[in-house]
């Protein structure tokens, strides 16, 4: 087996998050539909729009590498999304639904922040300064979404669930 390099790891992880973002894009309308709070629904809808832009940025990074945009099955995001689906089913119509939706949303965000932070660091190490800029823009959006979800949780969702 040939030696694997940071370039290989960067590309594999890029494929992983590309797949994950495509799956998240499918899940966000379902999460928005399950939300009964207009604030939470709007948050999921806003993040859906941002996710489309994030996918476009990833495609730009693939282009910089001279590679075709391609996903690689990400079992981690599939598990996180499955947990969110279970929350929507098991807590539908209950006061705890919104707290559960926020938690599911934050699990997604934390996964994304971990991936984008790593990719940004590796892009810097590999001298891909344009990729660093694109990945940093997405990382900033993910952090802002996580912060917004925390605000919803502490200002309303958790109290209503209690």
C-alpha positions as CSV (number, residue, x, y, z in Angstrom):
1,X,0.0,0.0,0.0
2,X,1.3,3.4,-1.0
3,X,2.1,5.9,1.8
4,X,-0.9,8.1,2.5
5,X,-0.2,11.8,2.9
6,X,-2.0,14.8,4.4
7,X,-3.2,15.6,0.8
8,X,-5.0,12.3,0.7
9,X,-6.5,12.8,4.2
10,X,-7.6,16.3,3.2
11,X,-9.3,15.0,0.1
12,X,-11.0,12.1,2.0
13,X,-12.3,14.5,4.7
14,X,-13.5,16.9,2.0
15,X,-15.5,14.0,0.5
16,X,-16.8,13.1,3.9
17,X,-18.2,16.7,4.6
18,X,-19.5,17.0,1.1
19,X,-21.6,13.9,1.6
20,X,-22.6,15.1,5.0
21,X,-23.7,18.5,3.8
22,X,-25.8,16.9,1.0
23,X,-27.5,14.7,3.7
24,X,-28.0,17.7,6.0
25,X,-29.6,19.6,3.1
26,X,-32.2,16.8,2.8
27,X,-32.9,16.8,6.6
28,X,-33.3,20.5,7.3
29,X,-36.7,20.9,5.7
30,X,-37.9,18.0,7.8
31,X,-36.6,19.6,10.9
32,X,-38.2,22.9,9.9
33,X,-41.4,21.1,9.3
34,X,-41.4,19.5,12.7
35,X,-40.7,22.8,14.5
36,X,-43.8,24.5,15.8
37,X,-41.9,27.6,16.9
38,X,-41.6,30.2,14.1
39,X,-38.2,31.2,15.4
40,X,-36.8,27.6,15.3
41,X,-38.5,26.9,11.9
42,X,-36.9,30.1,10.5
43,X,-33.5,29.1,11.9
44,X,-33.6,25.7,10.2
45,X,-34.8,27.3,6.9
46,X,-32.0,29.9,7.1
47,X,-29.4,27.2,7.7
48,X,-30.8,25.2,4.7
49,X,-30.1,28.2,2.5
50,X,-26.6,28.5,4.0
51,X,-26.0,24.8,3.5
52,X,-26.5,25.3,-0.3
53,X,-23.8,28.0,-0.2
54,X,-21.5,25.7,1.8
55,X,-21.9,23.0,-0.8
56,X,-20.9,25.5,-3.5
57,X,-17.8,26.4,-1.5
58,X,-16.9,22.8,-1.1
59,X,-17.2,22.4,-4.9
60,X,-14.9,25.3,-5.3
61,X,-12.3,23.6,-3.1
62,X,-12.6,20.4,-5.1
63,X,-12.0,22.5,-8.3
64,X,-8.9,24.0,-6.7
65,X,-7.6,20.5,-6.2
66,X,-8.5,19.5,-9.8
67,X,-10.9,17.0,-8.5
68,X,-14.5,16.3,-9.3
69,X,-16.9,17.0,-6.3
70,X,-17.7,13.6,-4.9
71,X,-19.0,12.4,-1.6
72,X,-17.9,9.6,0.6
73,X,-20.4,7.9,2.9
74,X,-20.2,9.5,6.3
75,X,-21.6,7.1,8.9
76,X,-21.2,9.7,11.6
77,X,-23.7,12.2,10.0
78,X,-26.1,9.4,9.1
79,X,-26.1,8.4,12.8
80,X,-26.6,12.0,14.0
81,X,-29.4,12.5,11.5
82,X,-31.1,9.3,12.5
83,X,-31.1,10.4,16.2
84,X,-32.7,13.7,15.0
85,X,-35.4,11.7,13.2
86,X,-36.1,9.6,16.3
87,X,-36.5,12.8,18.3
88,X,-39.0,14.1,15.8
89,X,-41.0,10.9,15.9
90,X,-40.8,10.2,19.7
91,X,-41.4,13.7,20.9
92,X,-43.9,15.0,18.3
93,X,-46.6,17.1,19.9
94,X,-44.8,17.2,23.3
95,X,-43.3,20.2,25.1
96,X,-39.9,18.6,24.8
97,X,-39.9,18.5,21.0
98,X,-38.2,21.9,20.5
99,X,-35.5,21.2,23.1
100,X,-34.9,17.9,21.2
101,X,-34.8,19.6,17.8
102,X,-32.3,22.2,19.1
103,X,-30.1,19.4,20.5
104,X,-30.3,17.5,17.2
105,X,-29.4,20.7,15.4
106,X,-26.5,21.4,17.6
107,X,-25.2,17.8,17.2
108,X,-25.1,18.5,13.5
109,X,-23.4,21.9,13.9
110,X,-20.7,20.4,16.3
111,X,-19.9,17.7,13.7
112,X,-19.6,20.3,11.0
113,X,-17.5,22.7,13.1
114,X,-15.1,19.8,13.9
115,X,-14.8,18.9,10.2
116,X,-14.4,22.5,8.9
117,X,-11.9,23.4,11.6
118,X,-9.8,20.5,10.7
119,X,-10.0,21.1,7.0
120,X,-9.2,24.7,7.4
121,X,-6.0,23.9,9.4
122,X,-4.9,21.2,7.0
123,X,-5.6,23.6,4.0
124,X,-3.2,26.1,5.7
125,X,-0.6,23.4,6.2
126,X,-0.9,22.4,2.5
127,X,-0.6,26.0,1.3
128,X,-4.1,26.1,0.0
129,X,-4.8,29.7,1.1
130,X,-7.9,30.1,-1.1
131,X,-9.4,27.0,0.4
132,X,-8.6,28.3,3.9
133,X,-10.7,31.4,3.1
134,X,-13.7,29.3,1.8
135,X,-13.5,26.8,4.7
136,X,-13.3,29.7,7.3
137,X,-16.4,31.3,5.9
138,X,-18.3,28.1,6.3
139,X,-16.9,27.5,9.8
140,X,-18.0,31.0,10.8
141,X,-21.6,30.2,9.6
142,X,-21.6,27.0,11.5
143,X,-20.5,28.7,14.7
144,X,-23.2,31.4,14.2
145,X,-25.9,28.8,13.8
146,X,-24.7,26.9,16.9
147,X,-24.9,30.2,18.8
148,X,-28.4,30.9,17.5
149,X,-29.5,27.5,18.5
150,X,-28.1,27.9,22.0
151,X,-30.0,31.2,22.3
152,X,-33.3,29.5,21.3
153,X,-32.6,26.7,23.8
154,X,-31.9,29.0,26.8
155,X,-34.5,31.6,26.0
156,X,-37.5,29.3,25.3
157,X,-37.1,25.7,24.2
158,X,-35.6,24.2,27.4
159,X,-37.9,26.1,29.7
160,X,-41.0,24.9,27.8
161,X,-39.7,21.4,27.9
162,X,-39.3,21.5,31.7
